[in-house]
Amino acid sequence: MTHRIRPFAAVAISLAAVLANTTLAALPAQADDELDNIRSTPPRAAAPAAAPATDQFIVGIRGGHGVVSEAAVSNVAGKAAGKLGIAAQNVKGTAAGAQVVKTSRALRGAEADAFLAELRSSPGVAYAEPDIIMYPSAFVPDDPGFPIQWNLWEEAAGIRAPQAWEISRGEGVVVAVVDTGMTNHSELNSRVLPGYDMISDAETARDGNGRDTNPKDEGDWVTTDVCGIGGEEARSSWHGTHVAGTIAAVANNNEGIAGVAPEAKLLPVRAIGACGGYASDVADAIIWAAGSQVSGAPANPHPARVINISLGGDSPTCSVTTQNAINVARNAGAAVVVAAGNSDSPATGISPANCQNVITVAAAGRDGARAPYSNYGPAVDVTAPGGDITNEDFEGVVSTSNDGLTVPGNEAYEFLQGTSMAAPHVAGIAALMMSEEGSTYTPQMVEERLKATARPLPVACVEGCGAGLVDAATALTSAAYEPPSVSPFHDVSTGQQFYREMAWLAERKISTGWVEDGRRMYRPLQSISRDAMAAFLYRLAGSPEYTPPAESPFADVATGQQFYKEMAWLSENGISTGWVEDGRRMYRPLQSISRDAMAAFLYRMAGKPDYAAPAQSPFADVATGQQFYKEMAWLSENSISTGWAEDGRRLYRPLQPINRDAMAAFLFRLNILME
């Protein structure tokens, strides 16, 4: 059945209130309250950025070190936190005699100010300040709107773009925007390639004809009932322009904002007009964008490697027409990124979010929680910033727009919220990776890398938000290793899950595998034994100089057996303490290592970093009071393990043995964290 597809609904608000020296565009009065929101002309200077959220605070006590000062801080912090309905605890002291307090959740803005004011009001407190998070120096553009682009840099839900930009900015990658078309905008014009208008119905297109070579957005405003009985009046959305700006707005030009992949190229393909657009037009737009032939249309000389589709229609299944188009694009080497939808329901009821061979994206608000409108469930692959203006206007996503209520007017900037805003973040990160990795980097590799490097939402998404929040910095750092085109192991194919990580183990000589009949084998689906785990960790540490003791630290490990040196090294460095049985310490070298114990090994390998586990477990099958809960939660928070999503719950399977392929992935991610 042919059905209409539309841009997902979004809400606009003014950018002017947060940017200084900005002139507002004068707009005619409207009867509809939603149309009274004012869109600004391009920003010229930015107000100071709000302090980033943090869950740690440094408190100095008059009189310095001592148990008394620790108790005083604990008492003051507990009372201050209680007034905000949260908890706080001391986690460590500093060399200067202050105490570091961790709150049960990150605080920003007025909450952080209130907490600090309460601390400072205590007679015994010398000072109190946020324990801000610092990063390696990274490229920070001079665009005046960048400080309010929380979606690019903020810790809770931002994609950590500045660190990724040190590696790639998307140069050479074409990203198609299948949407409402695009308007003239100084932040986009230098990035735009010749696109196409794929709308076949002249009335929908509003340009006097059907398909043509001009993908200009003519405006998708509607009057009451024009799209059907009960349809409401709405202004033009300039949806495609907003999506395009998130992907590739020019950065570091002292103007406006920065896109996720600011050196990528944009290919506008218009498929949506007044009252939406037909799935048949969207399907042809996908095929044309990927460089395949569409009857009656000229060949696309700039095939896209990424296609963003922030559109959707109600449909319990993906239509054959849409799925075939997506398959054509995927087979042509294009990663297809789609929005999950904004109906606060399972994404399985929205097409193309429910199609195969797509990367379906849910939306998070500024706090990192699933946005209240965002669709969810097993169809979702990852989550990205989409904004949530329920409480604060400026917690939406700012991007390029236009000030016209109907037909195009002047270029502008606008805050919107929606999964339509989340999807282009993922499309931009895909462009960064493809630019760095080159023409052999496949859509499957993009999807796997996005999932493998996603980090957990700071607020648990029990409904199902895929692998977690996308992380551009980790994705690009991970993608910096290019595995060989020929597998180092006979039983590991280059296309299978965790191939990159297993090849990395081989290259670093962390695993040499087994030689059988002249062939090197890895045995990826075999569980890893505790003696082999010791060898893996010792080699990951760089095979340090170490002479094992003449007497084994473990009663069940002989000094002459395989990997004795490595097991003794684990013991000496406190990475494994083994078990005490009948007064003897045992290691159980040939026993498979379970996933909970492995979490403890990796946490200790990382140096036992200061970490307070959350009060709510990130995994449905891991209780906060069980052995190694802290270590398993630490794995989750650092994206070393994302677990499995089942029935809307995230599972860790703590007592299950870990296979050798999964161990390769864990060590690969741990290495990124430790470098």
C-alpha positions as CSV (number, residue, x, y, z in Angstrom):
1,M,0.0,0.0,0.0
2,T,1.3,3.4,-0.9
3,H,1.4,5.7,2.1
4,R,2.4,9.2,2.9
5,I,5.7,9.9,4.7
6,R,6.3,13.1,6.6
7,P,9.0,14.9,8.5
8,F,8.7,14.0,12.1
9,A,7.1,16.8,14.1
10,A,9.4,19.3,15.8
11,V,9.0,22.4,17.9
12,A,10.8,25.7,17.1
13,I,11.9,28.3,19.6
14,S,14.0,31.4,19.4
15,L,17.8,31.4,19.4
16,A,18.0,35.2,20.1
17,A,17.7,35.0,23.9
18,V,21.1,33.3,24.2
19,L,23.1,35.1,21.6
20,A,24.2,38.6,22.1
21,N,24.1,41.3,19.3
22,T,21.5,39.4,17.4
23,T,18.8,41.1,15.3
24,L,15.4,39.5,15.3
25,A,13.6,39.0,12.0
26,A,10.2,40.7,12.0
27,L,7.5,38.3,11.4
28,P,3.8,38.9,10.7
29,A,1.4,38.1,13.6
30,Q,-0.2,34.7,13.5
31,A,-3.4,33.3,15.1
32,D,-1.7,30.0,16.0
33,D,0.4,30.2,19.2
34,E,3.0,27.8,17.8
35,L,3.6,30.1,14.9
36,D,4.4,33.0,17.2
37,N,7.9,31.6,17.9
38,I,10.5,33.9,16.4
39,R,13.4,32.6,14.4
40,S,16.6,34.7,14.5
41,T,18.9,35.9,11.9
42,P,22.5,34.5,11.9
43,P,24.2,34.9,15.3
44,R,27.2,37.1,15.5
45,A,28.4,36.7,19.1
46,A,27.7,34.2,21.8
47,A,26.9,34.6,25.4
48,P,29.1,32.8,27.8
49,A,28.5,29.0,27.8
50,A,26.8,27.5,30.7
51,A,29.1,25.4,33.0
52,P,28.9,21.7,32.1
53,A,27.2,19.3,34.4
54,T,29.3,17.4,36.9
55,D,28.7,14.9,39.7
56,Q,31.8,15.7,41.7
57,F,32.6,18.7,43.8
58,I,35.7,19.7,45.8
59,V,35.2,21.0,49.3
60,G,38.0,22.6,51.3
61,I,37.6,22.5,55.1
62,R,39.2,25.0,57.4
63,G,42.0,23.2,59.3
64,G,42.9,20.9,56.4
65,H,43.5,17.1,56.7
66,G,42.0,14.7,59.2
67,V,39.2,12.4,60.1
68,V,37.3,15.3,61.6
69,S,37.4,17.3,58.4
70,E,36.2,14.2,56.4
71,A,33.3,13.8,58.7
72,A,32.5,17.5,58.5
73,V,32.4,17.4,54.7
74,S,30.3,14.3,54.8
75,N,27.8,15.9,57.1
76,V,27.6,19.2,55.2
77,A,27.4,17.5,51.8
78,G,24.7,15.1,53.0
79,K,22.5,18.0,54.2
80,A,23.1,20.0,51.0
81,A,22.3,17.1,48.8
82,G,19.2,16.2,50.8
83,K,17.7,19.6,50.0
84,L,17.9,18.6,46.3
85,G,16.4,15.2,46.9
86,I,19.7,13.4,46.0
87,A,22.5,11.7,47.9
88,A,26.2,12.6,48.3
89,Q,29.2,10.9,49.6
90,N,33.0,11.5,50.1
91,V,35.0,9.5,47.6
92,K,38.6,10.7,48.2
93,G,40.8,13.4,49.6
94,T,43.2,15.6,47.7
95,A,46.8,16.3,48.3
96,A,45.9,19.8,49.5
97,G,43.6,18.5,52.2
98,A,40.3,19.0,50.5
99,Q,37.6,16.4,50.1
100,V,36.0,15.3,46.9
101,V,32.2,14.7,47.1
102,K,30.2,12.7,44.5
103,T,26.5,13.3,44.1
104,S,24.1,10.6,43.0
105,R,23.5,12.3,39.7
106,A,25.2,15.1,37.7
107,L,24.1,18.7,38.6
108,R,24.1,21.7,36.3
109,G,22.9,25.3,36.3
110,A,20.7,26.3,39.2
111,E,21.0,22.9,41.0
112,A,24.8,23.0,41.0
113,D,24.7,26.6,42.2
114,A,22.3,25.8,45.0
115,F,24.4,22.8,46.1
116,L,27.6,24.9,46.1
117,A,25.9,27.7,47.9
118,E,24.7,25.4,50.6
119,L,28.2,23.9,51.0
120,R,29.8,27.4,51.2
121,S,27.4,28.6,53.8
122,S,28.8,26.1,56.4
123,P,31.1,27.9,58.8
124,G,33.7,25.1,58.5
125,V,34.0,25.2,54.7
126,A,36.8,27.2,53.2
127,Y,35.7,26.8,49.6
128,A,33.6,24.6,47.4
129,E,33.9,24.3,43.6
130,P,32.9,21.9,40.8
131,D,35.3,19.1,40.1
132,I,35.1,19.7,36.4
133,I,35.9,17.1,33.8
134,M,39.0,17.8,31.6
135,Y,39.9,16.3,28.3
136,P,42.9,16.2,26.0
137,S,43.2,19.4,24.0
138,A,40.8,19.3,21.1
139,F,39.8,21.4,18.1
140,V,37.2,23.9,19.3
141,P,35.7,26.0,16.5
142,D,35.2,29.8,16.8
143,D,31.6,29.7,15.7
144,P,29.6,31.9,18.1
145,G,26.8,29.4,18.4
146,F,29.1,26.5,19.3
147,P,28.9,27.1,23.1
148,I,25.2,26.4,23.0
149,Q,25.5,23.3,20.9
150,W,25.4,21.1,24.0
151,N,24.6,18.2,21.7
152,L,28.2,18.3,20.3
153,W,30.3,18.5,23.5
154,E,28.4,18.3,26.7
155,E,29.2,15.2,28.9
156,A,25.7,13.9,29.7
157,A,24.3,13.5,26.2
158,G,26.8,15.2,23.8
159,I,28.5,13.2,21.1
160,R,32.0,14.4,22.1
161,A,32.7,15.9,18.6
162,P,35.7,18.1,19.4
163,Q,37.9,15.0,20.2
164,A,36.7,13.3,17.0
165,W,37.6,16.4,15.0
166,E,41.2,15.9,15.9
167,I,41.1,12.7,13.7
168,S,38.5,13.5,11.0
169,R,36.1,16.3,9.9
170,G,34.4,14.3,7.2
171,E,36.4,15.6,4.2
172,G,35.5,13.9,0.9
173,V,32.3,12.1,2.1
174,V,29.0,12.9,0.5
175,V,26.0,12.8,2.8
176,A,22.5,12.8,1.1
177,V,19.6,14.4,2.9
178,V,16.4,12.9,1.7
179,D,14.0,15.4,3.1
180,T,12.0,18.6,2.2
181,G,14.9,20.1,0.2
182,M,17.2,22.9,1.2
183,T,17.1,26.7,1.4
184,N,19.8,29.2,0.7
185,H,22.1,29.5,3.7
186,S,25.6,30.8,4.1
187,E,26.5,28.0,6.5
188,L,25.6,25.3,3.9
189,N,26.0,26.7,0.4
190,S,29.7,25.9,0.1
191,R,29.0,22.3,1.1
192,V,26.0,21.6,-1.2
193,L,26.3,19.5,-4.3
194,P,23.7,19.5,-7.2
195,G,20.8,17.4,-5.9
196,Y,17.4,16.5,-7.3
197,D,13.7,17.1,-6.6
198,M,12.1,13.6,-6.6
199,I,8.6,14.8,-5.8
200,S,6.4,13.6,-8.7
201,D,3.2,15.4,-7.7
202,A,3.3,19.1,-8.7
203,E,0.8,20.2,-6.0
204,T,2.9,18.6,-3.3
205,A,6.1,20.1,-4.8
206,R,4.7,23.6,-5.1
207,D,7.2,24.4,-7.9
208,G,4.8,24.1,-10.8
209,N,6.0,20.7,-12.0
210,G,6.9,17.3,-11.0
211,R,10.4,15.9,-10.7
212,D,13.3,18.2,-11.7
213,T,16.9,19.1,-11.0
214,N,16.1,21.8,-8.4
215,P,15.9,20.5,-4.8
216,K,15.0,23.9,-3.3
217,D,12.6,23.7,-0.4
218,E,9.5,25.6,-1.6
219,G,7.9,25.5,1.9
220,D,5.6,22.8,3.4
221,W,3.2,25.1,5.2
222,V,-0.4,24.0,5.3
223,T,-3.8,25.6,6.1
224,T,-6.5,24.0,8.1
225,D,-7.9,20.8,6.7
226,V,-5.7,21.0,3.5
227,C,-4.2,17.6,4.3
228,G,-7.4,16.1,5.4
229,I,-10.3,16.7,7.7
230,G,-9.1,17.8,11.1
231,G,-5.6,18.8,9.9
232,E,-4.2,21.8,11.6
233,E,-2.6,24.9,10.2
234,A,1.2,24.8,10.3
235,R,4.0,27.0,9.0
236,S,6.9,25.8,6.8
237,S,9.3,23.6,8.8
238,W,12.5,24.0,6.7
239,H,13.2,20.5,8.0
240,G,15.8,19.6,5.4
241,T,17.8,22.7,6.0
242,H,17.9,22.1,9.8
243,V,18.9,18.4,9.3
244,A,21.6,19.5,6.8
245,G,23.1,22.0,9.2
246,T,23.5,19.4,12.0
247,I,25.4,17.2,9.5
248,A,27.7,19.6,7.9
249,A,27.4,23.3,8.7
250,V,30.7,25.0,8.1
251,A,32.9,25.2,11.3
252,N,35.5,27.6,12.5
253,N,34.3,30.5,10.2
254,N,33.3,32.8,13.1
255,E,29.7,32.5,12.0
256,G,26.7,30.6,13.2
257,I,27.2,27.0,14.3
258,A,29.3,23.9,13.5
259,G,28.1,20.7,12.0
260,V,29.1,17.2,13.1
261,A,31.1,16.6,9.9
262,P,31.9,20.2,8.9
263,E,34.0,19.2,5.9
264,A,31.5,16.7,4.4
265,K,29.5,17.5,1.3
266,L,25.7,17.7,1.3
267,L,23.5,16.1,-1.4
268,P,19.9,17.5,-1.1
269,V,17.3,15.1,-2.5
270,R,13.8,16.5,-2.1
271,A,11.1,13.9,-1.5
272,I,8.7,15.7,1.0
273,G,6.5,18.7,0.3
274,A,3.1,19.9,1.4
275,C,1.3,17.2,3.4
276,G,4.3,15.0,3.3
277,G,5.4,12.7,0.5
278,Y,4.8,9.3,-1.1
279,A,6.9,6.3,-0.1
280,S,7.4,5.7,-3.8
281,D,9.1,9.1,-4.2
282,V,11.2,8.5,-1.0
283,A,12.3,5.1,-2.3
284,D,13.4,6.6,-5.7
285,A,15.2,9.4,-3.8
286,I,17.2,6.8,-1.8
287,I,18.1,4.9,-5.0
288,W,19.2,8.1,-6.8
289,A,21.2,9.3,-3.8
290,A,23.2,6.1,-3.7
291,G,24.2,6.5,-7.4
292,S,21.8,4.0,-9.0
293,Q,19.6,4.8,-12.0
294,V,16.1,6.1,-11.6
295,S,14.0,6.2,-14.8
296,G,13.6,9.8,-16.1
297,A,16.2,11.2,-13.8
298,P,19.8,12.1,-14.8
299,A,22.6,10.0,-13.3
300,N,23.8,11.2,-9.9
301,P,27.5,12.2,-10.4
302,H,28.1,12.3,-6.6
303,P,26.9,9.1,-5.0
304,A,26.3,9.4,-1.3
305,R,28.2,7.2,1.2
306,V,25.7,8.2,3.9
307,I,22.0,8.8,3.4
308,N,20.0,10.5,6.2
309,I,16.3,9.9,6.3
310,S,14.6,11.9,9.1
311,L,11.1,10.9,7.9
312,G,8.5,8.3,8.6
313,G,5.0,7.0,8.2
314,D,2.8,4.7,10.2
315,S,3.2,1.2,9.0
316,P,3.4,-2.1,10.9
317,T,5.9,-3.5,8.4
318,C,8.6,-2.1,6.1
319,S,7.1,-2.0,2.5
320,V,8.8,-4.0,-0.2
321,T,9.3,-0.8,-2.2
322,T,11.1,0.9,0.7
323,Q,13.2,-2.2,1.7
324,N,14.3,-2.7,-1.9
325,A,15.5,0.9,-2.2
326,I,17.4,0.6,1.1
327,N,19.0,-2.7,-0.1
328,V,20.1,-1.0,-3.3
329,A,21.7,1.8,-1.3
330,R,23.4,-0.6,1.2
331,N,24.8,-2.7,-1.6
332,A,26.1,0.4,-3.2
333,G,28.1,1.1,-0.1
334,A,25.9,3.8,1.5
335,A,25.0,3.7,5.2
336,V,21.3,4.5,5.6
337,V,20.5,6.4,8.8
338,V,16.8,6.8,9.8
339,A,14.9,8.5,12.6
340,A,13.0,6.2,15.0
341,G,9.9,8.5,15.2
342,N,8.3,10.8,17.7
343,S,5.2,9.0,19.0
344,D,6.6,7.6,22.3
345,S,5.9,4.1,21.0
346,P,7.8,1.1,19.6
347,A,9.8,2.1,16.5
348,T,8.6,-1.2,14.9
349,G,5.4,0.7,14.0
350,I,7.2,3.3,11.9
351,S,8.7,2.9,8.4
352,P,11.5,3.1,7.5
353,A,12.6,2.8,11.1
354,N,11.4,-0.8,11.0
355,C,13.3,-1.7,7.8
356,Q,16.3,-3.9,7.6
357,N,19.8,-2.6,6.7
358,V,19.2,0.8,8.3
359,I,20.7,2.4,11.4
360,T,17.6,3.5,13.4
361,V,18.2,6.3,15.9
362,A,16.2,7.2,19.0
363,A,16.5,10.6,20.7
364,A,17.9,11.7,24.0
365,G,17.3,14.9,25.9
366,R,20.1,17.1,27.3
367,D,20.2,15.0,30.5
368,G,21.0,11.9,28.5
369,A,17.6,10.2,29.2
370,R,15.4,9.0,26.3
371,A,13.4,12.1,25.2
372,P,9.7,11.7,26.2
373,Y,8.5,11.8,22.6
374,S,11.2,9.4,21.2
375,N,10.2,6.0,19.9
376,Y,12.0,3.0,21.4
377,G,12.3,-0.8,21.4
378,P,14.1,-3.5,19.5
379,A,14.1,-1.7,16.2
380,V,16.4,1.0,17.6
381,D,20.1,0.6,17.0
382,V,21.6,3.7,18.8
383,T,20.5,6.9,20.5
384,A,21.7,10.5,19.8
385,P,20.9,14.0,21.0
386,G,17.4,15.1,19.8
387,G,16.7,17.6,22.5
388,D,13.7,18.1,24.9
389,I,12.3,21.5,25.4
390,T,9.7,20.4,28.0
391,N,11.4,22.4,30.8
392,E,14.0,24.6,29.1
393,D,13.6,26.2,25.6
394,F,17.3,25.9,24.8
395,E,17.6,22.2,25.5
396,G,16.6,21.6,21.9
397,V,19.1,21.2,19.0
398,V,20.1,24.4,17.3
399,S,20.8,24.3,13.5
400,T,20.3,26.2,10.3
401,S,16.8,27.3,9.2
402,N,14.9,30.1,7.5
403,D,12.6,32.8,8.8
404,G,9.9,32.4,6.2
405,L,6.5,31.3,7.5
406,T,5.4,30.0,4.1
407,V,7.8,30.6,1.3
408,P,11.6,31.0,1.9
409,G,12.7,34.2,3.5
410,N,16.0,35.0,5.2
411,E,18.5,32.5,6.5
412,A,18.1,31.9,10.2
413,Y,19.0,29.5,13.1
414,E,16.4,27.5,15.1
415,F,16.1,25.2,18.0
416,L,14.1,22.0,17.3
417,Q,13.5,18.7,19.1
418,G,12.9,15.3,17.6
419,T,14.4,12.1,16.4
420,S,14.8,14.0,13.1
421,M,17.4,16.0,15.0
422,A,19.0,12.8,16.4
423,A,19.5,11.0,13.1
424,P,21.8,13.6,11.5
425,H,24.2,13.3,14.4
426,V,24.7,9.7,13.6
427,A,24.9,10.4,9.8
428,G,27.6,13.0,10.6
429,I,29.6,10.5,12.7
430,A,29.3,8.0,9.9
431,A,30.8,10.5,7.6
432,L,33.7,11.2,10.0
433,M,34.5,7.4,10.1
434,M,34.2,6.9,6.4
435,S,36.4,9.9,5.7
436,E,39.1,8.5,8.0
437,E,38.8,4.9,6.9
438,G,38.5,5.3,3.2
439,S,36.4,3.7,0.4
440,T,36.6,0.1,1.8
441,Y,34.8,1.0,5.0
442,T,31.4,-0.6,4.6
443,P,27.9,0.4,6.1
444,Q,28.1,-2.8,8.2
445,M,31.4,-1.6,9.7
446,V,29.9,1.8,10.4
447,E,26.9,0.2,12.2
448,E,29.1,-2.2,14.2
449,R,31.5,0.6,15.2
450,L,28.7,2.9,16.3
451,K,27.1,0.2,18.4
452,A,30.4,-1.0,19.9
453,T,31.5,2.4,20.9
454,A,28.2,3.7,22.2
455,R,28.0,4.6,25.9
456,P,25.1,3.8,28.2
457,L,22.5,6.5,28.7
458,P,23.0,8.1,32.1
459,V,19.3,7.5,32.8
460,A,18.4,3.9,32.2
461,C,16.3,3.3,29.1
462,V,14.2,0.3,30.1
463,E,12.1,0.6,26.9
464,G,15.1,-0.1,24.7
465,C,17.4,2.6,23.2
466,G,19.7,0.3,21.3
467,A,23.4,0.1,22.1
468,G,23.3,3.5,23.9
469,L,24.4,7.1,23.2
470,V,26.7,7.5,20.1
471,D,30.2,8.7,21.0
472,A,32.1,10.3,18.1
473,A,35.4,10.5,20.0
474,T,35.5,6.8,20.9
475,A,34.2,5.7,17.4
476,L,36.9,7.7,15.7
477,T,39.6,6.5,18.1
478,S,38.5,2.9,17.6
479,A,38.3,3.3,13.9
480,A,41.9,4.5,13.8
481,Y,43.0,0.8,13.7
482,E,42.4,-0.6,10.2
483,P,42.4,-4.4,10.2
484,P,44.1,-6.3,7.4
485,S,42.1,-7.4,4.3
486,V,43.2,-10.9,4.9
487,S,42.4,-12.4,8.3
488,P,45.3,-13.5,10.4
489,F,43.2,-16.5,11.6
490,H,41.9,-19.3,9.4
491,D,38.7,-19.6,11.4
492,V,37.9,-15.9,11.6
493,S,36.4,-14.2,8.5
494,T,36.9,-10.5,7.7
495,G,33.2,-9.9,7.8
496,Q,32.3,-11.5,11.1
497,Q,31.5,-9.8,14.4
498,F,34.6,-8.5,16.2
499,Y,36.9,-9.3,13.3
500,R,38.7,-5.9,13.8
501,E,39.3,-6.6,17.5
502,M,40.6,-10.2,16.9
503,A,42.9,-9.0,14.2
504,W,44.1,-6.3,16.5
505,L,44.9,-8.9,19.2
506,A,46.9,-10.8,16.6
507,E,48.8,-7.7,15.4
508,R,49.7,-6.7,19.0
509,K,50.7,-10.3,19.7
510,I,48.2,-10.4,22.6
511,S,46.9,-13.6,21.1
512,T,48.9,-15.9,18.9
513,G,46.2,-18.6,18.6
514,W,46.9,-22.2,17.8
515,V,48.6,-23.7,14.7
516,E,46.7,-26.7,13.4
517,D,47.7,-28.4,10.1
518,G,49.8,-25.4,9.2
519,R,46.9,-22.9,9.8
520,R,46.6,-20.4,12.6
521,M,43.3,-20.7,14.5
522,Y,41.7,-18.3,17.0
523,R,38.6,-20.4,18.1
524,P,36.5,-17.3,18.4
525,L,33.4,-19.0,20.0
526,Q,35.3,-21.0,22.5
527,S,35.2,-19.7,26.1
528,I,38.5,-18.3,27.4
529,S,40.2,-20.1,30.3
530,R,41.7,-18.2,33.3
531,D,45.3,-19.1,32.5
532,A,44.9,-17.7,28.9
533,M,43.2,-14.6,30.3
534,A,46.3,-14.0,32.4
535,A,48.5,-14.2,29.3
536,F,46.2,-11.8,27.4
537,L,46.3,-9.2,30.2
538,Y,50.1,-9.5,30.7
539,R,50.6,-8.9,26.9
540,L,48.1,-6.1,26.9
541,A,50.3,-4.4,29.6
542,G,53.2,-4.6,27.2
543,S,54.8,-7.8,28.5
544,P,56.7,-6.0,31.3
545,E,59.9,-7.2,32.7
546,Y,59.0,-9.6,35.5
547,T,60.6,-12.5,37.2
548,P,58.0,-14.8,38.8
549,P,58.7,-16.2,42.3
550,A,60.3,-19.6,42.8
551,E,57.2,-20.6,44.9
552,S,53.9,-20.2,43.2
553,P,51.3,-17.9,44.8
554,F,48.6,-20.4,43.9
555,A,48.4,-24.0,45.3
556,D,46.9,-25.2,42.0
557,V,49.5,-23.5,39.7
558,A,52.9,-25.2,39.2
559,T,55.9,-23.0,38.5
560,G,56.6,-25.0,35.4
561,Q,53.2,-25.0,33.8
562,Q,52.1,-22.9,30.8
563,F,51.4,-19.2,31.6
564,Y,52.8,-19.5,35.2
565,K,54.7,-16.3,34.8
566,E,51.6,-14.4,33.7
567,M,49.4,-15.8,36.5
568,A,52.0,-14.9,39.1
569,W,52.2,-11.4,37.6
570,L,48.4,-11.1,37.9
571,S,48.6,-12.1,41.6
572,E,51.5,-9.7,42.3
573,N,49.7,-6.8,40.8
574,G,46.4,-7.5,42.6
575,I,44.5,-8.2,39.3
576,S,43.5,-11.6,40.6
577,T,43.4,-12.8,44.2
578,G,42.0,-16.2,43.4
579,W,40.1,-18.2,46.0
580,V,41.0,-19.5,49.5
581,E,40.2,-23.1,50.0
582,D,41.3,-25.1,53.1
583,G,43.8,-22.4,53.9
584,R,45.3,-22.5,50.4
585,R,45.0,-19.9,47.6
586,M,43.7,-21.3,44.3
587,Y,43.6,-19.8,40.8
588,R,41.7,-22.6,38.9
589,P,43.7,-22.0,35.7
590,L,41.7,-24.2,33.4
591,Q,38.3,-23.0,34.4
592,S,36.4,-20.7,32.0
593,I,36.3,-17.1,33.3
594,S,32.8,-15.8,33.9
595,R,31.7,-12.3,32.8
596,D,31.4,-10.9,36.3
597,A,35.0,-12.0,37.2
598,M,36.2,-10.7,33.9
599,A,34.8,-7.3,34.8
600,A,36.8,-7.3,38.0
601,F,40.0,-8.3,36.1
602,L,39.6,-5.4,33.7
603,Y,38.7,-2.9,36.4
604,R,41.9,-3.8,38.3
605,M,43.9,-3.8,35.1
606,A,42.8,-0.2,34.6
607,G,44.3,0.7,38.0
608,K,41.1,0.6,40.1
609,P,39.9,4.0,39.1
610,D,37.8,6.1,41.5
611,Y,34.3,5.2,40.7
612,A,31.0,5.2,42.6
613,A,28.6,2.7,41.1
614,P,25.0,4.1,40.4
615,A,22.2,3.3,42.8
616,Q,20.3,1.7,39.9
617,S,22.0,-1.1,38.0
618,P,22.5,-0.5,34.3
619,F,21.7,-4.2,33.7
620,A,18.4,-5.9,34.6
621,D,20.1,-9.1,35.6
622,V,22.8,-7.5,37.8
623,A,21.7,-6.5,41.3
624,T,23.4,-3.6,43.0
625,G,24.4,-5.8,45.9
626,Q,25.9,-8.7,44.1
627,Q,29.6,-9.5,43.8
628,F,31.5,-7.4,41.3
629,Y,28.5,-5.0,40.8
630,K,30.8,-2.0,40.9
631,E,33.1,-3.5,38.3
632,M,30.3,-4.5,35.9
633,A,28.7,-1.0,36.2
634,W,32.1,0.5,35.5
635,L,32.4,-1.6,32.3
636,S,29.0,-0.3,31.3
637,E,29.7,3.4,32.0
638,N,33.0,3.2,30.0
639,S,31.3,1.5,27.0
640,I,33.6,-1.6,27.4
641,S,30.5,-3.7,27.6
642,T,27.0,-2.8,26.3
643,G,25.5,-6.2,27.1
644,W,22.4,-7.5,25.3
645,A,19.0,-5.8,24.7
646,E,16.2,-8.3,25.4
647,D,12.5,-7.3,25.7
648,G,13.4,-3.7,26.3
649,R,15.9,-4.6,29.1
650,R,19.7,-4.5,29.0
651,L,21.3,-7.8,30.2
652,Y,24.9,-8.6,31.2
653,R,24.7,-12.3,31.9
654,P,27.2,-12.1,34.7
655,L,27.7,-15.9,35.3
656,Q,28.1,-16.8,31.7
657,P,31.6,-17.7,30.4
658,I,33.0,-15.2,28.0
659,N,34.0,-16.3,24.5
660,R,37.3,-15.4,22.9
661,D,35.7,-13.1,20.3
662,A,33.9,-11.1,22.9
663,M,37.1,-10.9,25.0
664,A,38.9,-9.4,22.0
665,A,36.3,-6.7,21.9
666,F,36.6,-6.0,25.6
667,L,40.4,-5.8,25.5
668,F,40.3,-3.5,22.5
669,R,37.9,-1.1,24.2
670,L,39.9,-1.3,27.5
671,N,43.0,-0.4,25.6
672,I,41.3,2.7,24.2
673,L,40.3,3.8,27.7
674,M,43.9,3.2,29.0
675,E,45.8,4.9,26.2
